[in-house]
Every structure is written in C-alpha cells, then in structure tokens.
Amino acid sequence: MIRRVAGPRGELALSCTCNATRRKLSWPSIPLAIKASSISLTLHTHEEDKEEKLAAMAAGNYLKSTTLLPLLVFHLLCFSVSVNGRPATFLQDFRITWSDSHIRPIDGGAAVQLVLDQNSGCGFASKRQYLYGIFSLKIKLIPGDSAGTVTAFYMNSDTDAIRDELDFEFLGNRSGQPYTVQTNVYAHGKGDREQRVNLWFDPAADFHTYTITWTKQRIFFSIDDVPIRVFKNNEARGLPYPKMQPMGIYSTLWEADDWATRGGLEKIDWSKAPFYAYYKDFNIEGCPVPGPAACINNPGNLWEGPLYNQLSPIQARKYRWVRLNHMIYDYCTDKSRYPVTPPECLDGI
C-alpha cells in the first residue's frame, strides 16, 4: 500500500510499511521525482533545492513523471509488503463519546458536523489507540462571533493521574479578532505547558489541516504543514516524555467562557447559537494498540525516519516566523508561573 504524507519538513513522502495502520490521501497532479534506488521515496515540492534535484537526476538515480508513472513504479517496488488499507472515516474509525444528538455524519461518514448549543456540546474519539505516528484532521471552525467556545483536536492516553496528552485547542473569538490556537503537552500526568498562537488566516472560511506527529524523539504540532510547536524528548535529562502509553484521537466542542476568550472576559453569546464546526479527512498513520508488537520498533515506519524527526531549513524558517510574529503566550517565558525556567525550555523546544 502506498502512503503519502506531508511532514514537518514541508516535503511529501512515499513509503511502504506492513505493520502500521494507514490512511490514503488524494493525489494532486504535480511533478514528482522518484528515487529508484530506495524503497522510501521523496516527492519534491517547489520549495526543494532545484540544484540538488537536477544533480540527482543527472546521476541517473531519479525517474521523472507527473502522476501515474511514479505510482505504478512505486507499487511494483512495494508489492511484496503491501497490505490492505483504506481512508479513515468517521463511521468506521470513530465513536461518539458525548451527546450523539449533536454530532452529524456527512457524506456517509467522510465528514462530520459538531454542534454546540445551550443544551450541550459534543465529542468523539477513535475506536483504537495508537503508539507513535502521524495523525491529522481537516477542520473548519466556527465562523463569526465564537467567543467562549473551544473546539479541540487532541490525543489522550485516558489514564487519569498519569495521563499523556497532546492538545490542539481552538479558542473562539469576537468577530474581527484573530482565532487563537492553544497547544499543550502532558507527559506522565504533568501538563501546564501551554503555548498560544494567533492564526494568520481565517480558520472558519475553509478547511485547514492540523497534524500531530508523534515520534520517539520529538512531537510536532503543524498547521497546513507549518510547524507551530516542537516538543523534544528530554528523558536523558530526567524529564518525562510520552512514550509508554498508547493514545486515542479525540475531538470536542464545548462552552468554556470562564477562560477561553481573553481569559474569560468575553462571554459566549447564546443568541448566536447553535455553533457549528466541521471535520473531514480523518488521517491516521500509526501503530495500533493492541496490534503487531513489531510495528512500534519498526525502523521502517515513516515517522521514524529523518523526514519526521527534524525540521528542514525551510520548515525551521517557518517555525521561527510563527514564533516571532504570531505567538502570544509561552509558558517558558511566564515568570509569574515559573520563576525558574522549566528545564525543557532551555533546549528551545
């Protein structure tokens, strides 16, 4: 089965793995470069170094095409380890955890609408848990006056006091104000690692892709392939890191006007209800638990390769741009909460 995933380096990759649960994405008509000498292939974007590509092609290591030929060639390379795969869908891969009357599948489960009104919010979760991988959703957030609402996409080990958790929380706004996304990381029950970024686009005008990439070395939070947060494994320094507990994929829509918008100063306007958020393209690429034990330690897993464990120069520039121009809160620099800088912040996560 062919896999194609956008990662924190801003590149797209094709790879074969027989143990991991996969999801399939649509294929745009853009130029490809396939490295025939390797079973792990890279699809280059226009941001790639053109000289490097030309040099590789001149050396005879690359076959150029547009769409169909690379897929056929790669299928031939991968046939011996191919497994059955399909796109993740809401009906087959997720379950409603809260208020089924407020969650409405669309297009046969390819998409879903979440509803918040004065009676209830709602939530859903994946039917399976995963240990490491790449997890993404496309979300279209609440338009207009959404103050006091929170739309969340997160992963959670569901283990209470020692839980691991990776959060995207989208904090509603008054009309005309930017949407804020808050990220947080819990490791072995320790959280309070909030960072907040004002989005540089209108997330209610169209769908955007939000991705959590969880590897043994790092965790990346990305929006449309732009990294907004990197959390490093600092176990060598005695700091906890999520690695032992599998996590499920969750989403919720609820009212939190005691803190969500301007620290609770802006309250929810129920006259604007009901509020709607939309989800589609539920993409899962990870090791299911329970599942094949070999999957977790398989060095061939896409997310264990260098593509997903460091930022390319292009992605590093985008990451710095976000932090310099759009970050509005970082627990690392909050001296009122942390007079002594948290040790993980010293590495510039």
Steps between C-alpha positions, in 0.01 A plus 500: 500500500629841402519773763532871441527740791606861542744538787668765710774543239251627244564201274273218398606140532412161358583190698407136563431355842320175572422548869356848539140606460485738208275749330496597137504855367401651167771541238548841333641539152841641585848403383665212682852374538538135594820358634509157341784373717296514822168363615436825689436778250476874533257716305658841454308825524589826330680608816761227461852580396485481120872451462492192722217352296671565168825352623324187616317466170821544306653217701222274378343436839168667433211431263287804421131492427182685587250273673428146382845363420649563847205327662534196275875476550466536874226238512734254332768576755261447788289205391678252726412692817162638392212476745137599476432865578219751472428860590388547859133596531298625791251212504760224478787640706342728762235482769285768660601561861264779590155613379431301185214736413757776444728309261382456142690285249513645148566331165473151641743570782769664289435819700321597818329806648536583870232715665510714815184655643365589843409138563830331429832480326629173356802282438636196319805273523681240293399139557865400534803637681841551340862518610691744280400615156359785294144612571315777321155643444364772279287737704280796412444702817202701625453821297408843631463561871632182662617652830489259791509187285780244476544257213762237576702234319725304734650167596452351845613183676182497713700407810394780738781600741783371283347595169688600190327756281576713192258789444382730225236733652342769283379788713202690365507872430285804456436585136796672340753365749751226415436141601746372760628142510634368829727195512589303809704190581437266793763239581445252783231724648700824484353771278478879530715543189269734310603697196262725305520617141270740315414341167616691192192399296126467551448139615123533459511592131626161384644170618860491622714201595611460862760231565658337804818309416610283792836325480744359753716811470258791458140612478401748230182708484442626146239703315490456122852355529626806689646390837376712789648294782777245555527302824824306542561175685716608795497175695879509506460804728251322724190658344190295414401440139188327363628164380355212704125556475297477181265787435166538330397784267233730642301805404254710696299820464390665822434825686790632710430870536656509845847494337499447123474854360714776650536304820125477551423869447303424183194286568315278257206663318234231492291706259757396237446129575500234375872500424639260237844354434575260214754218469611288206798299370567301816856394428667242722850359449609320814552180695170374644497363854423218538670413176819354354779546755751535219330817378613721787867411457497486122773738374322502165203690639467826313494714814824350629700623201697827488218666308290503816761548770650833410402819324637581159647849454175606331285367782733647763452843340122456506517388862702808599261721303201366693670543835625851424183635341204303634585352839318688776574275798773254595514335840878492465516879541222542758697601809184543706431128467857377467755724675755235406492416131369143447797283403350383171478864390877536513524293182280742312216257434 
